[in-house]
Amino acid sequence: MAVIDKKNNKIFKGVLISLIVLAIASMVGIFTLWFKGLGVGYGGTSETWSHFGSFFGGVLGPILSFLSFTAIIYTVYLQSDSNKVQALANKQAAEDRLASEKLAIESQKDQRDAFQKRIKHEKQQQLLSFFINTFDELESLGCEAVQDLTEKNEVGLATLSYRTTSYAWKAHSTSLVLKRYLDKFDSESAEFIHIYATKCSGQINNFKENIEIYRACLNNSAEELARMLSESQETHRRFEDSLQILKDKYISIWEEK
């Protein structure tokens, strides 16, 4: 735009100078025509000078008017051209403003999306950390519960103590919480949960089978053992159901990886 304005100013100055030169040339030409051709030189009567004034005004007036009209037309043309340039500049400024607003909106959307992804990732990490710690604790309790099967009294009988009860309760509560949060995991978290839950499910099943095997060597009542086996079987079933749900939902994604 600055280049165009500079060019227009240069053209306008050239035209203005040309018009001034033409006006001066016209005046000189008329003087020359009168004094050298049609007039009486620098002398003469007042009547002669009166004729000169009429001749000068009659001939030079239309010429100057024409030059003035030409200058006005050219000025109007330059103003119109300037208005067009200004209109284009305004249009470009509006387009730039709209583009800037669009970029700002897109940037805000990207920031919101990034923030939502970060929040979602943090929630997944917290959820995954909670379950991994829970599974580790459950596995540790399972190892302690095994001691009830190995510690015999003086008559060669073992007793399922608080360690077995704690393990059974922990496994029971973990299976319920896991089932409740199955739809909260993404594919990566679900893959880790599936690995840990598979190990815990196998441990529970092995512990249940060991109780059945060593049932005759246990000092607990038949009702207590039956309840323990029933609860362990139900807990194992819930773990297996949760594992199957995760597998059905994410197996195709895991296989692609």
Kinemage of the C-alpha trace (Angstrom):
@kinemage 1
@onewidth
@group {chain A} dominant
@subgroup {mainchain}
@vectorlist {calphas} color= white
{ca met a 1} P 0.000 0.000 0.000
{ca ala a 2} L 2.843 2.377 0.791
{ca val a 3} L 4.424 1.594 -2.587
{ca ile a 4} L 1.146 2.365 -4.384
{ca asp a 5} L 0.689 5.683 -2.540
{ca lys a 6} L 4.262 6.678 -3.362
{ca lys a 7} L 3.715 5.859 -7.026
{ca asn a 8} L 0.427 7.827 -7.141
{ca asn a 9} L 2.064 10.841 -5.506
{ca lys a 10} L 4.851 10.742 -8.061
{ca ile a 11} L 2.362 10.587 -10.955
{ca phe a 12} L 0.247 13.371 -9.441
{ca lys a 13} L 3.281 15.642 -9.096
{ca gly a 14} L 4.247 14.920 -12.710
{ca val a 15} L 0.764 15.750 -13.979
{ca leu a 16} L 0.589 18.925 -11.850
{ca ile a 17} L 3.952 20.140 -13.144
{ca ser a 18} L 2.874 19.350 -16.719
{ca leu a 19} L -0.330 21.363 -16.299
{ca ile a 20} L 1.588 24.335 -14.866
{ca val a 21} L 4.038 24.175 -17.739
{ca leu a 22} L 1.174 24.043 -20.270
{ca ala a 23} L -0.523 27.010 -18.601
{ca ile a 24} L 2.671 29.080 -18.685
{ca ala a 25} L 3.354 28.001 -22.267
{ca ser a 26} L -0.180 29.012 -23.234
{ca met a 27} L 0.241 32.441 -21.667
{ca val a 28} L 3.620 32.974 -23.381
{ca gly a 29} L 2.201 31.748 -26.663
{ca ile a 30} L -0.733 34.164 -26.496
{ca phe a 31} L 1.540 37.068 -25.632
{ca thr a 32} L 3.797 36.156 -28.539
{ca leu a 33} L 0.853 35.697 -30.899
{ca trp a 34} L -0.537 39.115 -30.028
{ca phe a 35} L 2.595 41.196 -29.953
{ca lys a 36} L 4.380 39.546 -32.883
{ca gly a 37} L 1.538 38.493 -35.059
{ca leu a 38} L -1.829 40.122 -34.425
{ca gly a 39} L -1.076 43.047 -32.108
{ca val a 40} L 0.745 46.328 -32.379
{ca gly a 41} L 3.762 45.647 -30.212
{ca tyr a 42} L 4.212 47.256 -26.815
{ca gly a 43} L 2.750 50.566 -27.869
{ca gly a 44} L -0.699 51.417 -29.020
{ca thr a 45} L -3.773 53.149 -27.714
{ca ser a 46} L -5.980 52.187 -24.837
{ca glu a 47} L -8.405 50.756 -27.337
{ca thr a 48} L -5.667 48.488 -28.584
{ca trp a 49} L -4.936 47.288 -25.062
{ca ser a 50} L -8.638 46.744 -24.573
{ca his a 51} L -8.684 44.524 -27.604
{ca phe a 52} L -5.627 42.729 -26.214
{ca gly a 53} L -7.395 42.089 -22.897
{ca ser a 54} L -10.423 40.654 -24.679
{ca phe a 55} L -8.214 38.523 -26.903
{ca phe a 56} L -6.049 37.346 -23.976
{ca gly a 57} L -9.049 36.481 -21.787
{ca gly a 58} L -11.060 34.927 -24.599
{ca val a 59} L -8.237 32.630 -25.732
{ca leu a 60} L -6.424 31.859 -22.462
{ca gly a 61} L -9.576 31.491 -20.326
{ca pro a 62} L -10.904 28.322 -22.041
{ca ile a 63} L -7.405 26.849 -22.101
{ca leu a 64} L -6.894 27.396 -18.372
{ca ser a 65} L -10.428 26.161 -17.669
{ca phe a 66} L -9.726 23.018 -19.664
{ca leu a 67} L -6.463 22.466 -17.813
{ca ser a 68} L -8.237 23.062 -14.470
{ca phe a 69} L -11.013 20.649 -15.460
{ca thr a 70} L -8.383 18.105 -16.463
{ca ala a 71} L -6.650 18.532 -13.102
{ca ile a 72} L -9.977 18.085 -11.261
{ca ile a 73} L -10.790 14.928 -13.227
{ca tyr a 74} L -7.353 13.521 -12.499
{ca thr a 75} L -7.701 14.431 -8.813
{ca val a 76} L -11.042 12.626 -8.693
{ca tyr a 77} L -9.441 9.637 -10.410
{ca leu a 78} L -6.609 9.581 -7.872
{ca gln a 79} L -9.110 9.857 -4.999
{ca ser a 80} L -11.146 6.991 -6.445
{ca asp a 81} L -8.024 4.889 -6.854
{ca ser a 82} L -6.979 5.763 -3.312
{ca asn a 83} L -10.431 4.749 -2.048
{ca lys a 84} L -10.105 1.420 -3.829
{ca val a 85} L -6.687 0.847 -2.308
{ca gln a 86} L -8.043 1.800 1.123
{ca ala a 87} L -11.010 -0.523 0.647
{ca leu a 88} L -8.660 -3.373 -0.246
{ca ala a 89} L -6.528 -2.528 2.781
{ca asn a 90} L -9.617 -2.510 5.016
{ca lys a 91} L -10.744 -5.815 3.545
{ca gln a 92} L -7.298 -7.327 4.095
{ca ala a 93} L -7.243 -5.956 7.648
{ca ala a 94} L -10.665 -7.497 8.300
{ca glu a 95} L -9.530 -10.832 6.866
{ca asp a 96} L -6.369 -10.691 8.972
{ca arg a 97} L -8.441 -9.899 12.059
{ca leu a 98} L -10.798 -12.791 11.349
{ca ala a 99} L -7.828 -15.103 10.745
{ca ser a 100} L -6.258 -13.915 13.991
{ca glu a 101} L -9.505 -14.504 15.888
{ca lys a 102} L -9.819 -17.942 14.297
{ca leu a 103} L -6.262 -18.808 15.308
{ca ala a 104} L -6.967 -17.556 18.818
{ca ile a 105} L -10.100 -19.717 19.034
{ca glu a 106} L -8.218 -22.735 17.690
{ca ser a 107} L -5.396 -22.066 20.137
{ca gln a 108} L -7.849 -21.895 23.025
{ca lys a 109} L -9.477 -25.120 21.836
{ca asp a 110} L -6.075 -26.824 21.595
{ca gln a 111} L -5.214 -25.602 25.082
{ca arg a 112} L -8.528 -26.916 26.433
{ca asp a 113} L -7.997 -30.242 24.690
{ca ala a 114} L -4.453 -30.466 26.037
{ca phe a 115} L -5.694 -29.615 29.524
{ca gln a 116} L -8.446 -32.233 29.310
{ca lys a 117} L -5.937 -34.825 28.086
{ca arg a 118} L -3.577 -33.972 30.927
{ca ile a 119} L -6.392 -34.244 33.483
{ca lys a 120} L -7.504 -37.544 31.968
{ca his a 121} L -3.930 -38.853 31.995
{ca glu a 122} L -3.459 -37.841 35.620
{ca lys a 123} L -6.705 -39.569 36.579
{ca gln a 124} L -5.580 -42.714 34.790
{ca gln a 125} L -2.231 -42.601 36.590
{ca gln a 126} L -3.906 -42.159 39.956
{ca leu a 127} L -6.374 -44.960 39.245
{ca leu a 128} L -3.636 -47.262 37.974
{ca ser a 129} L -1.407 -46.495 40.973
{ca phe a 130} L -4.258 -47.229 43.365
{ca phe a 131} L -5.039 -50.628 41.851
{ca ile a 132} L -1.404 -51.656 41.494
{ca asn a 133} L -0.802 -50.838 45.169
{ca thr a 134} L -3.981 -52.726 46.066
{ca phe a 135} L -2.934 -55.784 44.048
{ca asp a 136} L 0.534 -55.716 45.603
{ca glu a 137} L -0.979 -55.531 49.065
{ca leu a 138} L -3.357 -58.359 48.208
{ca glu a 139} L -0.492 -60.528 46.981
{ca ser a 140} L 1.446 -59.820 50.183
{ca leu a 141} L -1.538 -60.789 52.322
{ca gly a 142} L -1.889 -63.967 50.267
{ca cys a 143} L 1.706 -64.920 51.058
{ca glu a 144} L 1.030 -64.389 54.756
{ca ala a 145} L -2.167 -66.439 54.571
{ca val a 146} L -0.214 -69.405 53.174
{ca gln a 147} L 1.590 -69.614 56.515
{ca asp a 148} L -1.689 -70.755 58.110
{ca leu a 149} L -1.458 -73.914 56.006
{ca thr a 150} L 2.146 -74.609 56.942
{ca glu a 151} L 2.103 -73.862 60.647
{ca lys a 152} L 0.966 -77.050 62.460
{ca asn a 153} L 0.243 -77.512 66.132
{ca glu a 154} L 1.453 -80.390 68.331
{ca val a 155} L -1.121 -82.785 66.887
{ca gly a 156} L -0.301 -81.875 63.276
{ca leu a 157} L -3.317 -79.642 62.602
{ca ala a 158} L -3.300 -76.137 61.084
{ca thr a 159} L -5.679 -73.270 61.837
{ca leu a 160} L -6.907 -70.587 59.454
{ca ser a 161} L -6.249 -67.428 61.484
{ca tyr a 162} L -6.779 -63.685 61.068
{ca arg a 163} L -4.246 -63.701 58.218
{ca thr a 164} L -6.505 -65.855 56.086
{ca thr a 165} L -9.521 -63.764 57.085
{ca ser a 166} L -7.722 -60.536 56.179
{ca tyr a 167} L -6.663 -61.970 52.844
{ca ala a 168} L -10.174 -63.205 52.022
{ca trp a 169} L -11.722 -59.856 52.965
{ca lys a 170} L -9.141 -57.915 50.946
{ca ala a 171} L -9.660 -60.126 47.901
{ca his a 172} L -13.432 -59.808 48.228
{ca ser a 173} L -13.371 -55.974 48.454
{ca thr a 174} L -10.806 -55.666 45.645
{ca ser a 175} L -12.937 -57.762 43.294
{ca leu a 176} L -15.932 -55.507 43.968
{ca val a 177} L -13.974 -52.281 43.441
{ca leu a 178} L -12.373 -53.623 40.257
{ca lys a 179} L -15.756 -54.549 38.806
{ca arg a 180} L -17.067 -51.078 39.601
{ca tyr a 181} L -14.195 -49.281 37.798
{ca leu a 182} L -13.966 -51.424 34.665
{ca asp a 183} L -15.354 -48.655 32.436
{ca lys a 184} L -12.920 -46.060 33.833
{ca phe a 185} L -9.735 -47.537 32.315
{ca asp a 186} L -8.216 -46.651 28.980
{ca ser a 187} L -6.549 -49.363 26.891
{ca glu a 188} L -3.054 -48.904 28.382
{ca ser a 189} L -4.238 -48.875 31.990
{ca ala a 190} L -6.552 -51.812 31.309
{ca glu a 191} L -3.611 -53.821 30.000
{ca phe a 192} L -1.680 -53.380 33.264
{ca ile a 193} L -4.785 -54.037 35.346
{ca his a 194} L -5.434 -57.218 33.379
{ca ile a 195} L -1.910 -58.479 34.094
{ca tyr a 196} L -2.060 -57.754 37.827
{ca ala a 197} L -5.641 -58.960 38.237
{ca thr a 198} L -4.812 -62.223 36.419
{ca lys a 199} L -2.021 -62.886 38.899
{ca cys a 200} L -4.249 -62.117 41.897
{ca ser a 201} L -7.076 -64.217 40.515
{ca gly a 202} L -4.708 -67.175 40.112
{ca gln a 203} L -3.427 -66.714 43.670
{ca ile a 204} L -6.973 -66.741 45.077
{ca asn a 205} L -7.848 -69.844 43.103
{ca asn a 206} L -4.668 -71.614 44.267
{ca phe a 207} L -5.373 -70.677 47.877
{ca lys a 208} L -8.930 -72.023 47.568
{ca glu a 209} L -7.655 -75.281 46.082
{ca asn a 210} L -5.065 -75.623 48.869
{ca ile a 211} L -7.777 -75.233 51.490
{ca glu a 212} L -9.757 -77.999 49.777
{ca ile a 213} L -6.669 -80.208 49.629
{ca tyr a 214} L -5.662 -79.664 53.263
{ca arg a 215} L -9.204 -79.472 54.574
{ca ala a 216} L -8.783 -82.589 56.684
{ca cys a 217} L -5.694 -81.089 58.347
{ca leu a 218} L -7.406 -77.841 59.351
{ca asn a 219} L -8.599 -77.256 62.888
{ca asn a 220} L -11.431 -74.900 61.856
{ca ser a 221} L -15.079 -75.919 61.927
{ca ala a 222} L -16.749 -77.370 58.855
{ca glu a 223} L -19.106 -74.375 58.646
{ca glu a 224} L -16.204 -71.917 58.770
{ca leu a 225} L -14.292 -73.797 56.081
{ca ala a 226} L -17.381 -74.029 53.870
{ca arg a 227} L -17.970 -70.294 54.212
{ca met a 228} L -14.315 -69.557 53.413
{ca leu a 229} L -14.409 -71.750 50.312
{ca ser a 230} L -17.702 -70.254 49.149
{ca glu a 231} L -16.437 -66.690 49.547
{ca ser a 232} L -13.130 -67.505 47.819
{ca gln a 233} L -14.955 -69.126 44.909
{ca glu a 234} L -17.266 -66.126 44.548
{ca thr a 235} L -14.305 -63.719 44.693
{ca his a 236} L -12.439 -65.748 42.074
{ca arg a 237} L -15.505 -65.716 39.824
{ca arg a 238} L -15.808 -61.920 40.045
{ca phe a 239} L -12.120 -61.530 39.158
{ca glu a 240} L -12.537 -63.813 36.152
{ca asp a 241} L -15.651 -61.948 35.006
{ca ser a 242} L -13.786 -58.620 35.229
{ca leu a 243} L -10.821 -60.055 33.322
{ca gln a 244} L -13.114 -61.302 30.581
{ca ile a 245} L -14.812 -57.904 30.283
{ca leu a 246} L -11.454 -56.156 29.920
{ca lys a 247} L -10.310 -58.727 27.405
{ca asp a 248} L -13.457 -58.434 25.288
{ca lys a 249} L -13.212 -54.632 25.301
{ca tyr a 250} L -9.497 -54.171 24.589
{ca ile a 251} L -8.172 -57.427 23.117
{ca ser a 252} L -8.119 -56.024 19.562
{ca ile a 253} L -6.104 -52.972 20.701
{ca trp a 254} L -3.660 -55.125 22.684
{ca glu a 255} L -3.130 -57.422 19.706
{ca glu a 256} L -2.358 -54.430 17.448
{ca lys a 257} L 0.328 -53.313 19.879
